[in-house]
Amino acid sequence: MLFKCSVCGFIWDGDDAPDKCPKCGAPKEKFNQLEEDVAQLVLKSRETNDIHMNLAKHLAIVAELAQRGLEIKLDPGCVDIFEKATKAAYELRQMIKAELATHMTKQKWG
């Protein structure tokens, strides 16, 4: 079962809510058990949320590498690739942030 702290939004997995919220310290009474449909959304989305976050981390590395390549300026072909990599990494990271924000508003986070 999943329980959500009504004070800070922390989600707890277990047979019962914790005595106090690990994040904000709110008492057990502030936790509400998530409805089954909402709990299933949270459980299904955990893996994809983790994938999104890992992709964002790797895209940051792509952007750093592309920047190093741009500083070298070996030839126009290299510069073109590094510029495209920089742009693509930025756009994808922004898309990931927007998607994760959507997940949070639809309670697909936890």
URSULMO-V249766 format. One record per backbone hydrogen bond with DSSP energy under -0.5 kcal/mol. CO is the residue of the C=O (numbers start at 1). NH is the residue of the N-H. E is the energy in kcal/mol with one decimal. If there is no record, write none. Layout:
# URSULMO-V249766
co:CO nh:NH e:E
co:CO nh:NH e:E
This chain:
# URSULMO-V249766
co:1 nh:14 e:-2.4
co:2 nh:34 e:-2.8
co:3 nh:12 e:-3.3
co:4 nh:32 e:-2.2
co:5 nh:9 e:-1.8
co:10 nh:5 e:-2.8
co:12 nh:3 e:-2.5
co:19 nh:28 e:-1.7
co:21 nh:25 e:-1.6
co:26 nh:21 e:-2.8
co:27 nh:30 e:-2.4
co:28 nh:31 e:-2.2
co:30 nh:6 e:-2.9
co:32 nh:4 e:-2.9
co:35 nh:39 e:-3.0
co:36 nh:40 e:-2.3
co:37 nh:41 e:-1.6
co:38 nh:42 e:-2.2
co:39 nh:43 e:-2.6
co:40 nh:44 e:-2.6
co:41 nh:45 e:-2.1
co:42 nh:46 e:-1.2
co:43 nh:47 e:-0.5
co:44 nh:48 e:-0.7
co:45 nh:49 e:-3.0
co:46 nh:50 e:-2.2
co:47 nh:51 e:-2.3
co:48 nh:52 e:-2.7
co:49 nh:53 e:-2.3
co:50 nh:54 e:-2.4
co:51 nh:55 e:-2.8
co:52 nh:56 e:-2.4
co:53 nh:57 e:-1.9
co:54 nh:58 e:-2.4
co:55 nh:59 e:-2.8
co:56 nh:60 e:-1.6
co:57 nh:61 e:-1.3
co:58 nh:62 e:-2.2
co:59 nh:63 e:-2.4
co:60 nh:64 e:-2.0
co:61 nh:65 e:-2.7
co:62 nh:66 e:-2.8
co:63 nh:67 e:-2.1
co:64 nh:68 e:-2.0
co:65 nh:69 e:-2.3
co:66 nh:70 e:-2.4
co:67 nh:71 e:-2.0
co:68 nh:72 e:-1.3
co:69 nh:73 e:-1.7
co:75 nh:79 e:-2.4
co:76 nh:80 e:-2.5
co:77 nh:81 e:-1.9
co:78 nh:82 e:-2.8
co:79 nh:83 e:-2.6
co:80 nh:84 e:-2.4
co:81 nh:85 e:-2.6
co:82 nh:86 e:-2.2
co:83 nh:87 e:-2.3
co:84 nh:88 e:-2.8
co:85 nh:89 e:-2.6
co:86 nh:90 e:-2.1
co:87 nh:91 e:-2.7
co:88 nh:92 e:-2.7
co:89 nh:93 e:-2.2
co:90 nh:94 e:-2.3
co:91 nh:95 e:-2.3
co:92 nh:96 e:-2.5
co:93 nh:97 e:-2.2
co:94 nh:98 e:-2.2
co:95 nh:99 e:-2.5
co:96 nh:100 e:-2.8
co:97 nh:101 e:-2.2
co:98 nh:102 e:-2.0
co:99 nh:103 e:-2.4
co:100 nh:104 e:-2.2
co:101 nh:105 e:-2.1
co:102 nh:106 e:-1.6
co:103 nh:108 e:-3.4
co:104 nh:107 e:-1.4
